[in-house]
């Protein structure tokens, strides 16, 4: 199962939508209220359960999130959390190798898994009448995994090949989603190679796998959400039946994943023999989650990089003509809500060799200066409309998969999946003063890391 990129949870068949009418209508308060039904409780073994009904289509989603991601994998075992994600499809107490995948597909469903900074997740989208089957299957592999040397060796090869295909042998491989955390952060837990060093992947053994499973793949370290068309009481009974008697584990103390404040700008260059033009990424450390500045950064993301009307797109694409592909955001492996530890806001672009890195940075600084001089409530209101549209897009897309994602994330990180219904209100609390304060504290050079990709010229190009 490949690591899912940011777009995975944003690909959408809209079930919610925002109608943006005339300008005078944009100035009015939102007529509709965003409200997701949430039923939240815990089993005796600590499993967090979130149920959210939606009868829009006769489908159901089962999403199981384990509170273990890249940040908490063992030292000298880089890539182990991702390797273990693959192991979860190799068989369990009552299902043989790859039978989990066959079970879902033969029942008309789709599935996937992914490894992120702060969790590893698995989900299935199936016809509603197959919900009990999926709950049984997820319970079966939480209860016991088929850990064998054959399965481990096989998946070590799969993951190493994935690293080679997706990173080592790709132009701009790992740029900037994998590279930038290693350059911008200093704490090992935030700055090591999440995909995995090939030597570390080879070093993983059966004892590592068994210990990792027993420790982290336990009900008291997990959350399960069911979203879709289902009967509430019946589903509660099934969850108790298939998960209720799985024993809890003794969870180890969490390591310190805090990131020290960056005091000066960092600059790095990455040589890339496969790239055909230069590229640049700029990253800034995010404010702490759930603070006013955190939500202000969410709006600044909308203002600066999201959409064709964003300020950096207007400056770098339309006005200067330096590039045609400014892109970025908060958390390249998800969104601004589904992470827990330190995070980066960043953006990146490729540009022609005739354009210099200094040209790009000068235009960026111009944009930041212009932004500070034009901050207004109207700018904030328009950014909220964009953020709301993206949120609704996320929550309603893919039969509600984005909803399941946020519910599990907020349960794991905040013990409060109801947070899904307060996001828009938090954005509305941001004032021009808070926006200005956030720019002054976070969108500054001393909080910035610059990574440039240098395309290595061929011998023919060098002699021209």
C-alpha positions, 0 to 999 in steps of 0.5 A: 500500500503506497503512502497516500499523498495530500490529494488522496483525501481531497479527491471528491464527489461532492456530497456537500457543496458551497454555493457562492453567489453575487458579491452581496451574498458573500458578505452575508452570514452563511445560511446553512450550518455545517453539522456532522452527526457524531456518536462517540464512546469507548469500549472497556479495552480503550478502543475509541469508536465514532459513528456518523450516519449518512444515508446519501448512498447505500455504502458504509466506510470502516476506518481504523486508525492506529496512533503510530506514525513516522514520528514514533518509529524506532531509531535505526528502523527508519521506514518501519511504520510504513513497512508494518503497514504492508505487513497488515495485509499479509494475513491474520488469525482467520485470513491468509496472505492477501485474503483481506484484500480479496474479501473486500474486493469480492464484496464490491468494495475498495480499500487502502492503507497509509502511513502518516506523521502521527498515525497509520490508517486502514479503510474499506468502503463497501455496500452497506449490507457488508458492514458486519463483514468488514468489522469482523475482518478488521477485528480479526487482524487487530486481534492477531497478525500472521508474523512470519519470516516469509511475509517479512522478507517479501514486504521488505522487498516490496517497500524497498522497491517502492522507495526506489520507484517513487523516490530514488529513480524519480525526477524530484523524487521525495521533493519536497514532502519527504526532503523538507522535514529532514532539512527544516526540523532538528528533532530526529523524530521529525527529521529522519527519512520517513520512507526508510533507509534501505539498510534500516529496512533490511535490518528489521527482524521478526522480533521487531515486528512482533513487538511493534504489533503487540505494542502499538496495534492494540485497541487502546491505541486505536480509533475506529469510525463507521460512516455511512448508511447503517443501523446505529444499535446493530453496529454498536453490537457488532463493534462490541462483538468483534473488538470488545474482548481484544486485550489492551496493551501497556503503551510506552511513554511517548517520546519528546517530539517537540521542535525547538524554535528556529532562530535563523533561515536555513538554505539547502541545495539538492542535486538531482540528475533526473530533474530537467529544471530547477525547483524550489520549496519554502517551508515555515514552522507552524503555530501550535495546533488549535491556537488562534495563530494555527487557524490564522495560518489556515487562512493564510494558506488559502490567501497565499497558495490555494487556487489561481487567485492566490497571491503567490500564484498571481505574483509568480505565475501571472505577473512575473511568469516565473512558473506555472505550478505554484502549489503547497499547503499545511501537511503535504501528507494530509491536511491541516487537521489530521496531524498532531506534532510539529508541522510545516507550511510550505509551497514549491514550484519549478522554474526555467533555468533563465530564472534565478533563485534570487528572482523567485525569493525577491518576488516572494518577499514582495508578495509578503510585503504587499500582503501585510499592507492589504490585510482586511476583514474582507480578505479574511471573509473570502479566505474563509469561503475558500477554507469552508469549500475545501473543508466541505469538499474533504468531508463529503468526498469519496463517500465520506472518507474525509469525514472518517479521517477527521473523526478518527484524527480528532478522537486520537489526538484530542479525544474529541471528534466533535471538533469536526463541527467547530472548525468553521467557527474557529476560522471565523474568530480570526481577526485582521490583528491575529492575521498580522500577528501570525505573519509577524511571528511565523512568516518571517525569514528566521522561521524559513527553510529554503530547499532548491533542486539543482538539475545536474547538466548532462555532458552535452549540455555542459559543452553547449 
